[in-house]
Amino acid sequence: MNESKDFLRVIVEKDLKANKYKEVVTRFPPEPNGFPHIGHAKSICINFGIAADYNGHCNLRMDDTNPTTEDTKYVEALKDAVEWLGFNWGENVYFTSDYFPKIYDYAIELIKMGKAYVDSLNEEEIREYRGTVTQAGRRSPYANRTVEENLDLLEKMKKGEFKEGEHVLRAKIDMGAANMKMRDPLLYRIRHAHHFRTQDEWCIYPMYDFAHCLSDYIEGVSHSICTLEFENNRDIYDWVLDTLQLEPPRPYQHEFARLGINYTVMSKRKLLELVNDKYVSGWDDPRLPTIAGYKRRGYTPESILNFCDQIGIAKANSMVDVSQLEFCIRDDLNTKVPRVMCVLNPLKVTIENYNGTEELEASYYPHDVPKEGMRKIPFSKEIYIDREDFNENPPNGYYRLTSEQPVRLKHAYIITCTEVIKDDSGNIVEIKAQYNKDSKSGSDTSGIKVKSAIQWVDTKNAKSIEVRLYDRLYSCENPDGLEDLNPNSLQIIKDALIEPAVITDKPDERFQFEREGYFYADPIDYSDEKPVFNKIVGLKDSWAKKTKTDEKTPKREKKPETKKVQIDGEVTPMSEAEQTLFDKYTTELKLNSMISDILVRDSQLSSFYEESLSHLDSPINLANIVANEVSRELKEKQLDELKFTASDIAQLIKMVDEETISNKIAKQVFEEMAKSGENPLKIVEAKGLVQISDPAVISPIIDEIIAKNPDNVEKFKAGNNKLLGFFVGQVLKATGGKANPKIVNELVEQKLNS
């Protein structure tokens, strides 16, 4: 382990030194309501890793307290992910449902102590009574029930004598607490649903905040490690354990920054929508950030573990570039996997002066040539090359085969084009060529100079394969919804050709297809009759060059690097001035900690943000656009090089605040501002981007979409409420994002329920 330890290990060592615990016990406690994703991998590495480092133990516990969303298939997926990553949870998988009787007993104790009561306010009333961040809440009138009344009502709730939502059990804490989660939080709610483990034994289920801390205590957990979104929940965690005066030692909660990756969504709700509505083929679709998806795509456990190690353990949320994950898999596979030749788009080449056949010998591993790493490649006068490797009218810098320029066939000979054969439509169907017999690779005495070597396969011996070219599922860096899906995230090539020596009898087989990338034999669809290969990753980051500027444009002096680097999992401390500004943003302006952290650590960003605030009092919306969109522009430019001003940004956000345009349209307008420097008001006016809020205009569009999707309407009416998002998304898509989402949501729900 590194001498420079992350803050969690520092805490663990301090507790051990103080003899606070005899053994380090951590836990990985996912809810089994979806397949685990790369964010869970980080949590798995942290919890199991810390336990291993200090000779402790990590429990795998299913937080199965919501019977309406949980399933055994998710339990199995979670177990498979932990096992695949190389961790061991011991003899037993734990379930919160195993502790339901004990947790119920603790609830009775709280009632007897006068610290919990059965509330009969409905959901809307509870929300109203809770108050706001600036206004204290009011305690429910039902909080005055006697201990006997509360015990009787809770027992009846348990027996199923009430409808869902009719009653809840709440803790009696402080309705004026600054932390709104402490304003008499819910402990139990009624759910008449079949549980996949306890069947129909229970009609009430504990809330996460009540069950989590008690499950930790029951299992003897020492360090309850959570992500930052549970920071405010820590007060409830401590309150429950302290109020019950449980026998020590007791666990304590510690939070770390959750994993965020650009071009990626990790919301279970959004992932479930993609799966249920068939935008992807399933939870193991290789485009998804699920562990099952990475596994099927061909990622290795080592690459995921290395990625988690590289990003470290931080206290402040930040966004990780997905290219870092892609680098980890390239780095892992580079020297491991055999290299072979594959032609994705075949073009026939006839070598007129070659007769007979031969077998050429080549290494699977160019950097290391043991005998067992060699294979035979059949060669004859008829071969296939890739269409991209021949060009009749080549641009400058094209070094492959042309009508005038020879090229080497990798591991074979140098060939020269003598004739181009075309069909009646002018499409090239064949190349006639000649080879130089003295140019054989490894013993070339021809003296011919060529600048590149291209892949090829022999026509008679090549194997036909299906190749699935996977790209990023989302086309924008900060995806929001279905409208941001990348339409080119999957391309299927049915009849690619590969050299015959490809190894097929080993499970878990990966290859580097020369010049194309790394590929994996699909573990489900691969067969001897039709081999199927998934593209794991390209040989280099192709996305980094998509916005490359025109070479004729004079190069601007590169902006000085101001980004602070995280080393060994530690976050660079803020200066005193940055900390003061951070406190102002989070306390006075109510910005979340991640956005505040981004702003204060870049003086140009914070300066721009402060100026925009002087034009418009909309701190949260301004902070979001400055920390995301404006910051991307400042990666390549100085502040005085931007084509828009803080005043322009304020005008743009004012239109969002006034609902003149939607957030989606605002992004489009910003892109135009960044390119042209045009005033946002003029862009909106010229392009007719004003938000559509008239129900009379929106209703016919909704009716048309509902009529086109009768199956989904039927599913919605049968209880699949998640399809509401599908219909809303379709309406927004049909209006180019111009429809008012709030009104669309209301109208869609109204029409579907009518």
C-alpha positions in Angstrom: 0.0 0.0 0.0 1.2 3.5 -0.8 2.7 5.6 2.0 0.4 8.5 0.9 -2.9 7.1 2.1 -6.4 8.3 1.2 -8.5 10.0 3.9 -10.6 6.9 4.6 -7.6 4.8 5.4 -6.3 7.5 7.6 -9.5 7.4 9.6 -9.4 3.6 9.8 -5.8 3.6 11.1 -6.6 6.3 13.6 -9.5 4.2 14.9 -7.4 1.1 15.2 -4.6 3.0 17.0 -7.2 4.2 19.5 -8.5 0.6 20.0 -12.0 1.7 18.9 -12.6 -1.6 17.1 -11.1 -5.1 17.4 -11.6 -5.7 13.7 -12.2 -3.6 10.6 -15.6 -4.6 9.1 -16.9 -2.7 6.1 -19.9 -3.5 3.9 -21.0 -3.1 0.3 -24.8 -2.6 0.6 -26.5 -2.1 -2.8 -30.2 -2.1 -3.4 -31.0 -5.1 -5.7 -33.1 -3.0 -8.1 -30.8 -2.9 -11.1 -27.5 -4.1 -12.4 -24.4 -2.7 -10.8 -22.4 -0.1 -12.8 -18.9 1.4 -12.8 -19.8 3.6 -9.8 -20.6 0.5 -7.8 -17.2 -0.9 -8.9 -15.5 2.1 -7.2 -17.5 1.4 -4.0 -16.7 -2.3 -4.2 -13.0 -1.6 -4.5 -13.0 0.9 -1.6 -15.0 -1.3 0.8 -13.4 -4.7 0.0 -10.0 -3.0 -0.4 -9.9 -1.3 3.0 -11.1 -4.5 4.7 -8.3 -6.5 3.0 -5.7 -3.9 3.8 -6.4 -4.1 7.5 -7.0 -7.9 7.8 -10.7 -7.3 8.2 -13.8 -8.4 6.5 -16.3 -6.8 4.0 -19.9 -7.9 4.0 -22.0 -8.1 0.8 -25.4 -7.0 1.9 -28.5 -6.5 -0.2 -30.6 -3.5 0.9 -33.9 -5.1 0.0 -36.4 -2.8 1.7 -38.4 -1.9 -1.4 -40.3 -4.9 -2.7 -41.8 -3.0 -5.7 -38.5 -2.7 -7.5 -36.3 -5.6 -6.3 -35.6 -9.0 -7.9 -33.4 -12.1 -7.5 -31.8 -11.4 -10.9 -30.4 -8.2 -9.5 -29.0 -10.0 -6.5 -27.2 -12.5 -8.8 -25.9 -9.6 -11.0 -24.4 -7.9 -7.9 -22.8 -11.1 -6.7 -21.4 -11.8 -10.1 -19.9 -8.3 -10.3 -18.1 -8.6 -6.9 -16.8 -12.0 -7.8 -15.7 -11.0 -11.3 -13.7 -8.1 -9.9 -11.9 -10.6 -7.7 -13.3 -10.0 -4.3 -14.7 -12.5 -1.7 -17.5 -11.8 0.7 -17.1 -15.0 2.7 -19.6 -17.7 3.4 -22.8 -15.6 3.4 -24.5 -12.9 1.5 -26.4 -10.7 3.9 -29.9 -9.2 3.4 -31.6 -6.4 5.3 -34.8 -8.4 5.1 -33.1 -10.9 7.5 -33.2 -8.2 10.1 -36.8 -7.1 9.6 -38.0 -8.6 13.0 -35.1 -6.9 14.9 -35.6 -3.6 13.1 -39.3 -3.7 14.0 -38.4 -4.3 17.6 -36.2 -1.2 17.5 -39.1 0.8 16.1 -41.2 -0.3 19.1 -38.5 0.8 21.5 -38.4 4.3 19.9 -42.2 4.6 20.3 -42.0 3.6 24.0 -39.3 6.2 24.5 -41.5 8.9 23.0 -39.1 9.2 20.0 -41.4 7.9 17.3 -45.0 8.3 16.3 -47.5 7.1 13.7 -48.5 10.0 11.4 -51.6 10.1 9.3 -50.8 13.1 7.2 -50.8 12.3 3.5 -47.7 12.7 1.4 -48.5 16.2 0.2 -49.3 17.4 3.7 -46.1 15.9 5.1 -44.2 17.9 2.5 -46.0 21.1 3.4 -45.5 20.6 7.1 -41.8 20.1 6.6 -41.2 23.7 5.7 -38.4 25.1 3.6 -34.7 25.8 3.8 -35.5 29.3 5.1 -38.7 28.4 7.1 -39.0 25.9 10.0 -41.5 23.1 9.7 -44.5 22.3 11.8 -45.0 19.1 13.7 -47.9 16.9 12.7 -51.0 17.1 14.9 -50.8 13.3 15.1 -47.4 13.5 16.9 -49.4 13.9 20.2 -50.7 10.3 20.0 -50.1 8.3 23.2 -47.5 5.5 23.2 -50.4 3.0 23.4 -52.1 4.5 20.3 -48.9 4.5 18.3 -48.1 0.8 19.3 -51.6 -0.2 18.3 -51.5 1.6 15.0 -48.0 0.2 14.1 -49.2 -3.3 14.8 -52.2 -2.8 12.6 -50.0 -1.4 9.9 -47.8 -4.5 10.1 -50.9 -6.7 9.8 -52.0 -5.0 6.6 -55.1 -3.3 8.0 -54.5 0.0 6.3 -54.1 1.2 2.7 -50.7 2.4 1.3 -50.1 6.0 2.3 -52.7 6.0 5.1 -50.1 6.0 7.8 -46.4 6.2 8.3 -44.1 5.8 11.2 -41.9 8.9 11.9 -39.1 9.7 14.2 -39.7 12.6 16.6 -36.6 14.8 16.3 -36.7 18.5 15.4 -39.1 20.2 12.9 -36.9 23.3 13.0 -33.6 21.6 12.2 -31.3 23.2 9.6 -30.8 19.8 8.1 -34.2 19.2 6.7 -33.7 15.4 6.8 -33.9 15.7 10.6 -37.4 17.1 10.5 -39.2 14.0 11.8 -37.9 11.6 9.1 -40.0 8.6 8.0 -39.0 5.3 9.5 -41.6 2.9 8.1 -44.2 3.1 5.2 -46.9 0.7 4.1 -46.3 -1.4 1.0 -48.8 -4.1 0.0 -46.3 -5.8 -2.4 -44.8 -9.3 -2.7 -41.2 -9.4 -1.5 -38.8 -11.7 -3.4 -37.5 -13.2 -0.1 -40.0 -12.6 2.7 -42.9 -13.2 0.4 -46.1 -11.6 1.9 -45.0 -11.7 5.5 -44.7 -8.0 5.8 -47.0 -5.1 4.9 -44.6 -2.4 6.2 -41.0 -1.8 5.2 -38.3 0.3 6.9 -36.9 3.3 5.2 -33.3 3.3 4.1 -32.1 5.7 6.9 -33.7 3.6 9.6 -32.7 0.2 8.2 -29.2 1.0 7.1 -27.6 2.1 10.4 -29.3 -0.7 12.3 -28.2 -3.3 9.7 -24.6 -2.0 10.1 -24.9 -2.3 13.9 -26.3 -5.8 13.8 -23.5 -7.0 11.5 -20.8 -5.5 13.6 -19.7 -3.0 10.9 -17.1 -0.6 12.0 -16.8 1.8 9.1 -20.0 2.5 7.1 -18.6 4.1 3.9 -21.1 5.9 1.7 -21.1 8.3 -1.2 -21.4 12.1 -0.7 -25.2 12.3 -1.4 -25.7 10.6 2.0 -23.7 13.2 3.9 -26.9 14.9 5.3 -28.3 11.4 6.2 -25.4 10.9 8.6 -27.3 13.0 11.2 -30.1 10.4 11.1 -27.7 7.6 11.2 -26.1 8.9 14.4 -29.5 9.9 15.9 -31.0 6.4 15.6 -28.0 4.6 17.1 -27.4 7.2 19.9 -31.1 7.4 20.8 -31.4 3.6 21.1 -28.3 3.7 23.3 -27.0 0.5 21.7 -24.2 -1.4 23.3 -20.8 -0.3 21.9 -18.9 -0.5 19.6 -21.2 1.1 17.1 -20.5 2.0 13.4 -19.8 5.5 12.1 -20.6 6.7 8.6 -17.9 8.3 6.4 -18.5 9.7 2.9 -16.4 9.9 -0.3 -17.1 11.4 -3.7 -19.2 9.3 -6.0 -17.9 8.5 -9.5 -19.1 10.8 -12.3 -17.9 10.1 -15.9 -18.6 12.2 -18.9 -20.6 10.8 -21.9 -22.2 8.5 -19.3 -25.3 8.2 -17.2 -25.3 6.1 -14.0 -28.8 6.9 -12.8 -30.5 3.6 -12.1 -33.8 5.2 -13.3 -32.3 6.2 -16.6 -30.5 2.9 -17.1 -33.7 1.1 -16.4 -35.5 3.2 -18.9 -32.9 2.4 -21.6 -33.4 -1.4 -20.8 -37.1 -1.5 -20.5 -37.9 0.7 -23.5 -35.4 -1.4 -25.7 -33.0 1.5 -26.4 -30.3 -1.2 -25.6 -30.4 -5.0 -25.8 -30.4 -5.5 -22.0 -28.5 -4.8 -18.8 -25.4 -6.4 -20.4 -25.5 -4.3 -23.5 -21.8 -3.5 -24.2 -22.7 0.2 -24.5 -24.0 0.5 -20.9 -21.7 1.4 -18.0 -22.9 -1.7 -16.1 -20.3 -4.2 -14.9 -22.2 -6.8 -17.0 -21.9 -4.5 -20.0 -18.2 -4.0 -19.6 -17.7 -7.7 -19.1 -19.6 -8.6 -22.2 -17.8 -5.9 -24.2 -14.5 -7.4 -23.3 -13.1 -5.2 -20.5 -10.9 -7.0 -18.0 -11.3 -6.9 -14.2 -7.7 -5.7 -14.0 -8.6 -2.6 -16.2 -11.6 -1.7 -14.0 -9.5 -2.1 -10.8 -6.7 0.0 -12.3 -9.1 2.7 -13.3 -10.6 2.8 -9.7 -7.1 3.0 -8.3 -6.1 5.8 -10.6 -9.0 8.1 -9.9 -8.4 7.7 -6.1 -10.7 8.5 -3.2 -11.7 12.1 -2.9 -13.9 14.2 -0.7 -15.3 16.5 -3.4 -17.3 15.4 -6.4 -15.7 15.9 -9.8 -16.1 14.6 -13.4 -13.7 11.9 -14.7 -13.0 11.8 -18.4 -14.2 8.5 -19.9 -11.0 8.4 -21.9 -9.1 7.6 -18.7 -11.1 4.3 -18.4 -10.5 3.6 -22.1 -6.8 4.2 -21.5 -6.8 1.6 -18.7 -8.2 -1.2 -20.9 -5.8 -0.3 -23.8 -2.9 -0.4 -21.4 -4.0 -3.7 -19.9 -4.5 -5.4 -23.3 -1.6 -3.9 -25.2 1.0 -6.6 -24.4 -1.5 -9.4 -23.4 -3.6 -10.1 -26.5 -2.6 -11.6 -29.9 -2.6 -9.3 -32.9 -4.4 -10.6 -36.1 -5.5 -9.2 -39.4 -9.2 -8.5 -40.1 -10.7 -6.8 -43.1 -14.0 -5.0 -42.2 -14.9 -3.8 -45.7 -13.3 -6.2 -48.2 -12.0 -5.2 -51.7 -10.6 -8.0 -53.9 -7.0 -7.8 -55.1 -5.7 -10.2 -57.8 -1.9 -10.4 -57.9 -1.4 -11.3 -61.6 2.2 -12.3 -61.4 1.9 -14.6 -58.4 1.2 -18.3 -58.8 0.7 -21.1 -56.3 0.2 -20.7 -52.6 2.4 -20.5 -49.5 2.1 -20.1 -45.7 3.7 -17.1 -44.2 4.9 -17.2 -40.6 4.1 -14.3 -38.3 4.0 -13.5 -34.6 0.9 -12.9 -32.6 3.0 -10.7 -30.3 5.3 -8.3 -32.3 7.3 -7.4 -29.2 7.9 -10.9 -28.1 8.4 -13.8 -30.5 8.3 -17.2 -28.7 7.6 -20.1 -31.0 4.2 -20.7 -29.4 3.3 -17.1 -30.3 3.6 -17.7 -34.0 0.9 -18.5 -36.5 0.7 -19.5 -40.2 -1.0 -17.1 -42.7 -2.1 -18.6 -46.0 -1.2 -16.5 -49.1 -2.2 -16.8 -52.7 -2.8 -14.6 -55.8 -6.3 -13.6 -54.7 -6.7 -11.6 -51.5 -8.9 -9.0 -49.8 -7.8 -5.7 -48.5 -9.9 -3.0 -46.8 -11.5 -0.5 -49.1 -10.0 2.3 -47.0 -6.6 1.1 -47.9 -6.9 2.0 -51.6 -7.6 5.5 -53.0 -7.6 6.6 -56.6 -7.4 10.3 -55.7 -5.4 10.3 -52.5 -5.2 13.4 -50.3 -1.8 14.6 -49.0 -0.3 12.3 -46.4 -2.1 9.2 -47.7 0.5 6.4 -47.6 -1.5 3.3 -48.5 -2.2 1.8 -51.9 -2.9 4.1 -54.8 -2.8 3.8 -58.6 0.8 5.1 -58.4 2.0 4.3 -54.9 3.0 0.7 -53.8 2.3 -0.6 -50.4 3.4 -3.6 -48.2 1.0 -6.4 -47.4 1.7 -6.9 -43.7 3.9 -10.0 -43.1 4.0 -10.6 -46.9 5.1 -8.7 -50.0 5.1 -5.3 -51.6 2.4 -4.9 -54.3 1.8 -2.3 -57.0 -1.6 -1.5 -58.6 -1.7 -2.1 -62.3 -5.5 -1.8 -63.0 -8.7 -0.6 -61.3 -11.8 -2.6 -62.2 -15.2 -0.9 -61.8 -18.8 -1.9 -62.3 -21.4 -0.1 -64.5 -22.1 2.4 -61.7 -18.4 3.3 -61.4 -17.8 1.5 -58.1 -14.5 -0.2 -57.6 -14.9 -4.0 -57.5 -11.4 -5.3 -57.9 -7.8 -4.2 -58.0 -5.2 -5.9 -60.4 -1.7 -5.8 -59.0 1.8 -7.2 -59.2 4.1 -8.2 -56.4 7.8 -8.0 -56.1 9.2 -11.5 -55.3 12.3 -10.0 -53.5 10.2 -8.0 -51.1 9.1 -10.7 -48.7 8.8 -9.4 -45.2 11.8 -10.3 -43.0 14.0 -10.9 -46.0 13.4 -7.9 -48.3 16.2 -7.2 -50.8 14.0 -5.3 -53.3 15.2 -1.9 -52.4 11.6 -0.5 -52.8 10.7 2.1 -50.2 7.1 2.1 -48.9 5.6 4.2 -46.1 3.0 1.8 -44.7 1.8 -1.8 -44.4 -1.9 -2.8 -44.8 -3.8 -5.8 -43.5 -5.2 -8.4 -45.8 -6.7 -11.9 -45.9 -6.5 -14.8 -48.3 -9.8 -15.2 -50.3 -10.0 -19.0 -49.9 -9.1 -19.3 -46.3 -10.5 -16.2 -44.6 -13.3 -16.7 -42.1 -16.5 -14.7 -42.3 -17.3 -13.0 -39.0 -19.8 -10.5 -37.5 -18.2 -7.4 -36.0 -20.1 -5.1 -33.6 -18.5 -1.7 -33.5 -19.5 -0.1 -30.2 -19.0 3.6 -29.6 -20.1 5.9 -26.7 -23.8 5.6 -26.0 -24.2 9.4 -25.6 -23.0 12.0 -28.0 -22.6 14.9 -25.6 -20.3 15.2 -22.6 -23.1 15.8 -20.0 -26.0 13.8 -21.2 -29.5 14.6 -19.9 -32.0 12.3 -21.5 -32.9 10.1 -24.5 -32.5 13.0 -26.9 -28.7 12.9 -26.2 -28.3 9.3 -27.3 -25.6 8.8 -30.0 -27.4 7.4 -33.1 -24.1 5.8 -34.2 -23.3 4.0 -30.9 -23.6 0.6 -32.6 -22.6 -0.4 -36.1 -22.9 -4.1 -37.2 -20.7 -5.5 -40.0 -22.2 -8.8 -41.0 -19.5 -10.1 -43.3 -16.1 -8.9 -42.2 -13.2 -11.3 -43.0 -10.5 -12.5 -40.6 -7.4 -14.7 -41.0 -8.0 -18.4 -40.3 -5.6 -18.7 -37.4 -7.8 -16.8 -35.0 -8.0 -18.7 -31.7 -11.5 -19.9 -31.1 -11.2 -22.7 -28.5 -10.3 -20.5 -25.5 -13.0 -18.8 -23.4 -12.7 -15.1 -22.7 -10.6 -14.5 -25.9 -9.5 -11.1 -26.9 -7.6 -9.9 -29.9 -6.1 -6.7 -31.4 -7.3 -6.4 -34.9 -4.4 -4.6 -36.6 -5.2 -0.9 -37.0 -8.8 -1.3 -36.0 -8.7 -1.8 -32.2 -9.3 -4.4 -29.5 -12.0 -7.0 -29.9 -13.7 -9.7 -27.8 -15.4 -12.9 -28.8 -19.0 -12.2 -27.7 -19.7 -14.7 -24.8 -23.3 -15.1 -25.7 -23.7 -14.9 -29.5 -20.4 -16.4 -30.6 -20.6 -19.7 -32.4 -18.4 -21.7 -34.8 -20.9 -21.2 -37.5 -21.0 -17.4 -37.1 -18.2 -15.9 -34.9 -19.2 -12.6 -33.4 -16.7 -10.1 -32.1 -17.4 -6.9 -30.0 -15.2 -3.9 -30.3 -13.8 -3.2 -26.8 -12.0 0.1 -27.6 -10.1 1.7 -30.5 -6.3 1.9 -30.6 -6.5 5.6 -29.7 -9.0 8.1 -28.5 -10.9 9.1 -31.7 -13.2 11.5 -29.9 -10.4 13.8 -28.9 -9.9 14.8 -32.5 -13.5 15.3 -33.5 -13.3 19.0 -32.9 -9.9 19.5 -34.4 -9.4 23.0 -35.9 -8.6 23.6 -39.6 -4.9 23.2 -40.2 -4.8 26.4 -42.1 -5.9 28.4 -39.1 -2.9 29.9 -37.3 -2.3 28.1 -34.0 -3.1 30.1 -30.9 -0.8 30.1 -28.0 -1.8 27.3 -25.7 -3.6 28.4 -22.5 -1.4 27.9 -19.4 -2.4 24.7 -17.5 -4.3 25.7 -14.4 -5.9 22.3 -13.5 -5.0 21.0 -10.1 -3.9 17.3 -10.1 -5.1 14.7 -7.7 -2.3 12.5 -6.4 -2.7 9.2 -4.5 -6.4 9.9 -3.9 -5.9 13.2 -2.1 -7.7 16.4 -3.2 -5.5 19.5 -3.5 -6.5 21.7 -0.5 -8.2 25.0 -1.2 -6.5 28.2 -0.4 -8.0 30.4 2.3 -9.6 32.7 -0.4 -11.0 29.7 -2.2 -12.4 28.2 1.0 -14.1 31.5 1.8 -15.7 31.7 -1.6 -16.7 28.0 -1.4 -18.5 28.7 1.9 -20.3 31.7 0.4 -21.5 29.7 -2.6 -22.7 26.7 -0.6 -24.2 28.6 2.4 -25.5 31.9 1.0 -26.1 31.0 -2.6 -27.2 27.4 -1.9 -25.0 25.9 -4.7 -24.2 22.2 -4.4 -20.6 21.4 -3.3 -19.5 19.9 -6.6 -20.5 23.0 -8.6 -19.0 25.3 -6.0 -15.7 23.3 -6.0 -15.4 23.7 -9.8 -16.0 27.4 -9.7 -13.7 28.4 -6.8 -10.8 26.4 -8.1 -10.6 28.3 -11.3 -10.2 32.1 -11.0 -11.4 32.8 -14.5 -14.6 30.8 -13.9 -15.3 32.4 -10.5 -14.7 35.9 -12.0 -17.0 35.2 -14.9 -19.7 33.8 -12.5 -19.5 36.8 -10.2 -19.9 39.2 -13.2 -22.9 37.3 -14.5 -24.5 37.5 -11.0 -24.2 41.3 -11.2 -26.5 41.2 -14.2 -29.1 38.6 -13.0 -30.0 37.2 -9.6 -30.3 33.6 -10.5 -27.3 32.0 -8.7 -28.1 28.3 -9.2 -28.9 28.4 -12.9 -26.0 30.7 -13.7 -23.6 28.5 -11.7 -24.7 25.4 -13.6 -24.1 26.9 -17.1 -20.8 28.5 -16.0 -19.5 25.4 -14.4 -20.4 23.2 -17.3 -20.7 25.0 -20.7 -18.6 28.1 -20.0 -15.8 26.0 -18.4 -15.5 23.8 -21.5 -14.9 26.9 -23.6 -12.2 28.1 -21.2 -10.3 24.8 -21.5 -9.0 26.1 -24.9 -9.4 29.9 -24.6 -8.6 32.8 -22.3 -11.4 34.8 -20.8 -10.9 37.7 -23.2 -11.1 35.3 -26.2 -14.6 34.2 -25.5 -17.2 35.3 -28.1 -19.8 35.9 -25.4 -19.9 37.9 -22.3 -21.2 37.4 -18.7 -24.1 39.7 -19.7 -25.0 37.4 -22.6 -25.1 34.4 -20.3 -27.3 36.3 -17.9 -29.7 37.1 -20.8 -29.7 33.5 -21.8 -30.5 32.3 -18.2 -33.2 35.0 -17.8 -35.0 33.4 -20.7 -34.8 30.0 -19.0 -36.0 31.5 -15.7 -39.0 33.1 -17.4 -39.7 29.9 -19.3 -39.3 31.6 -22.7 -37.0 28.8 -23.6 -36.3 25.3 -22.2 -32.9 24.2 -20.7 -32.5 22.0 -23.8 -32.9 24.9 -26.1 -30.6 27.0 -23.9 -27.8 24.5 -24.6 -28.3 24.9 -28.4 -28.4 28.7 -28.1 -25.2 28.6 -26.0 -23.4 26.6 -28.7 -24.4 29.2 -31.3 -23.3 32.0 -29.0 -19.9 30.3 -28.6 -19.4 30.0 -32.3 -20.8 33.3 -33.6 -20.9 35.7 -30.7 -24.5 36.5 -31.6 -26.8 37.9 -28.9 -28.9 35.1 -27.3 -32.2 37.1 -27.7 -31.5 37.5 -31.4 -30.6 33.8 -31.8 -33.9 32.7 -30.2 -35.9 35.2 -32.2 -34.2 34.4 -35.6 -34.5 30.6 -35.2 -38.0 30.5 -33.6 -36.8 28.8 -30.5 -39.4 30.2 -28.1 -40.7 27.5 -25.8 -44.2 26.2 -26.6 -46.4 26.4 -23.6 -49.8 26.5 -25.1 -51.7 23.3 -24.3 -53.8 23.7 -27.5 -50.6 23.3 -29.5 -49.0 20.5 -27.4 -52.2 18.3 -27.0 -52.5 17.2 -30.7 -48.8 16.1 -30.6 -49.4 14.1 -27.5 -52.5 12.5 -29.0 -50.5 11.5 -32.1 -47.7 9.9 -30.0 -50.2 8.0 -27.8 -51.9 6.7 -30.9 -48.6 5.4 -32.3 -47.7 3.6 -29.1 -50.7 1.5 -28.0 -48.5 -1.2 -26.4 -46.8 1.3 -24.1 -50.1 2.9 -23.2 -51.4 -0.5 -22.2 -48.3 -1.1 -20.1 -48.7 2.3 -18.4 -52.3 1.6 -17.5 -51.3 -1.8 -16.1 -49.0 0.0 -13.6 -45.7 0.7 -15.4 -45.6 4.4 -14.4 -42.0 4.6 -15.6 -43.3 4.8 -19.2 -44.5 8.4 -18.4 -40.9 9.5 -19.1 -41.0 7.7 -22.5 -44.0 9.6 -23.7 -42.7 12.9 -22.3 -39.4 12.3 -24.1 -41.2 11.5 -27.4 -43.2 14.8 -27.2 -40.0 16.8 -26.5 -38.3 15.1 -29.4 -41.2 15.8 -31.7 -41.1 19.5 -30.9 -37.3 19.8 -31.1 -37.1 20.3 -27.4 -39.2 23.5 -27.6 -42.2 22.2 -25.7 -42.4 23.3 -22.0 -41.5 20.1 -20.1 -43.6 20.9 -17.1 -46.8 21.4 -19.2 -45.9 18.3 -21.3 -45.6 16.2 -18.2 -48.9 17.4 -16.8 -50.8 16.9 -20.1 -49.3 13.5 -20.8 -50.1 12.2 -17.3 -53.6 13.6 -17.6 -54.2 12.0 -21.0 -52.7 8.6 -20.1 -54.9 8.4 -16.9 -58.1 9.4 -18.7 
